[in-house]
Amino acid sequence: MSRLTPPALAIDGATLMQRLRELGAIGRDEAGGLSRLALTEQDKAGRDCLVRWMKDAGLKISVDAIGNIFGTWMPEIDAAAVMIGSHIDTVVNAGIYDGCTGVLSGLAVMETLQAAGLEPHCPIIIAAFTNEEGARYAPDMMGSLVYAGGLALEEALSTEGTDGSILGDELRRIGYAGSMQPGAITPRAFLELHVEQGPVLEAEGIAIGAVENLQGISWQRVVIDGDANHAGTTPTGMRRDAGLAAARVVTFLRDYVTAPNAATVATVGTMQFEPDVINVIPSRAIFTVDLRDPDEDRLRTAEAALRDFLDELGESDRVSVSSERLARFEPVEFDENLATLIEASATERNLTCRRMTSGAGHDAQMMARICPSAMIFVPSTDGISHNPREHTHEADLIAGANVLLDVARALSDAE
Amino acid sequence: MSRLTPPALAIDGATLMQRLRELGAIGRDEAGGLSRLALTEQDKAGRDCLVRWMKDAGLKISVDAIGNIFGTWMPEIDAAAVMIGSHIDTVVNAGIYDGCTGVLSGLAVMETLQAAGLEPHCPIIIAAFTNEEGARYAPDMMGSLVYAGGLALEEALSTEGTDGSILGDELRRIGYAGSMQPGAITPRAFLELHVEQGPVLEAEGIAIGAVENLQGISWQRVVIDGDANHAGTTPTGMRRDAGLAAARVVTFLRDYVTAPNAATVATVGTMQFEPDVINVIPSRAIFTVDLRDPDEDRLRTAEAALRDFLDELGESDRVSVSSERLARFEPVEFDENLATLIEASATERNLTCRRMTSGAGHDAQMMARICPSAMIFVPSTDGISHNPREHTHEADLIAGANVLLDVARALSDAE
């Protein structure tokens, strides 16, 4: 890996912010909410805008068969490319920074190198991956997953959306079913700048996160069955209360992650009681468990601890317990050298920096399957994301883009 | 109070069962479910059927201004009456025993005394109270509450139903807005035979419950507010998890009632999380708490313990907690002499019997405000009620009606 080039350059922050706002204006509904779901008319408009900016920067546009867009500078150089990217699709009622920051910062990096008259020793590619959010088609991170060989193209194209549409049909309809084979280019490195979407950097007053790994994710749905009985006439000792048993799982999980296992996080985000009547003991509780840990062994240990607790609960509370796996991703280790380069850039720019773990999924985790990859995080105000209130201070965004610039410059030996 | 008359008589069990089935056939929907909600066409048909049977037994029919139906035997005797009753309205998708057992057993008792050629020394009145279930109009036990002076007639008549109807309009429409003043007759005693609607008698293998008191009821809705944040990116220590806080309340309540305070029962029957998404920490949890205890002081202590716990939770979990009272009834003590008479009858008939507390509300609790009152419970199979599977064995029903017969005979000095 290359040494870091001194930070003599700076990206054009005003243009970056202007483009973030311009792209963020595409897909506004009547109430002002932003929804640019994958492969909708709104997504097409966003893609067209991005491609126009890429062309203005003199990039060669390629689109692969899953709709990932690549803008390449210096395609004629015969060397493995540096790829910088993220996604531009959004969830419903989204913010303007998630994903777009990574794509537009990449563009800014390249324009900065161009404006400085520097030439890289390898191509630099800006990538915008299809359907990262998964809000219309499951799974999320689909474009990068297909690109990295983790999901067959045909399977992805035949995915049915929440609206009944077929992904491949929509891709053709909006004109982004490209001819390039997904995975055709193996980059020398992949870099993704992203808003943290969590509270850590802001809470600690740190400007730059050098993301060294990404949590493994385990999603389960648990169903507990007891007996619906009258809340007044059923003595405590004769109850089989599914709601109580569910509550015991919630408090168990918190106790578990508060113990020495501090790296695991556990969330019970959904909960339904049946029959859900004030004076009837719940006969059924249905809830989800979201477990995450950057270490696969610890994640498995947490899953086993939950399984054991559910087994004991069946005995102690005389309830029936079943669980179903909804999703499972192993943790991802990012490239150590890239993380070190990010830290070095931050140090040279007098930016506070810490190593950190990504709690959310990102395209970089898929690209890590095929090339050295890393992420740069910048602070999210109040940790809010997937929400119109998603915000990152302009200075933080620009600082992150400058670190991205340094690392890309070093990797491409742009002189 | 009179001494108990030897149990030389027995009610006509076959007729009682036949009438329970016949009344239980009125209000069946296409799927076979029974719903005879107060003051509907179905309720009118049930009332008409009951009045016909009462008239066949030679009773004088009176209807009061809230629609309570009274059938009086020997109205000409100038002495305070013995009143026997319950209700014939049902919940949605009900069983056939709840309420109807008490009314039709009363009729059977009177017919048995008539058939034996006995004459009481006071009138005997069979009462069917309006809207005991409260499934269409709140509050429940409305007819007996108005009768006992606990709710103004005008207020009751202006009650708006879940279907938007006005109670007084519906009462007139079905022809049961009577001219009698509610409360006009103060009985010497009120007796109500009812299915237990709980599992205690069956579990203990006991035939007769001599109900000595009725639990006080405290209903609250609790709202806990935290922060919706990303399940992956928010460290455990930075979470304000409303769902977790709600779970702590559920387990606290069970711990509380499992401790020395065994007479209190606590139920969290309803629970909603917001936004109720698998990978978002709940920002809000809304749930209900149903607390019951036959002792007012203990019930207040339980309410205070919950209040203290909610206060502590606001601190410990950094959440906002608010609670709202939905309903509150003080415990009711039934008449000791009547309970003793019930026990004596059971003993003479070689029926197992225990003193017990009613966990549910009943018309007898309202009548207890104006005259000595008591209830007789018979076992509910599997403790099930408010359900098509509600069931009491025929032998248990008849045994209960015979105890009712003995007590009514003793109270009216029927010789």
Interface residues (C-beta under 8 A of the other chain):
Chain A: E196 Q197 G198 P199 V200 A203 Q215 I217 W219 N229 H230 A231 G232 T233 T234 P235 T236 M238 D241 G243 L244 A246 A247 R248 V250 T251 R254 V257 T258 A262 V265 A266 T267 V268 G269 T270 M271 Q272 F273 D276 V277 I278 N279 V280 I281 P282 A285 T288 D290 R292 L326 S358 G359 A360 G361 G383 I384 S385 H386
Chain B: E196 Q197 G198 P199 V200 A203 Q215 I217 W219 N229 H230 A231 G232 T233 T234 P235 T236 M238 D241 G243 L244 A246 A247 R248 V250 T251 R254 V257 T258 A262 V265 A266 T267 V268 G269 T270 M271 Q272 F273 D276 V277 I278 N279 V280 I281 P282 A285 T288 D290 R292 L326 S358 G359 A360 G361 G383 I384 S385 H386
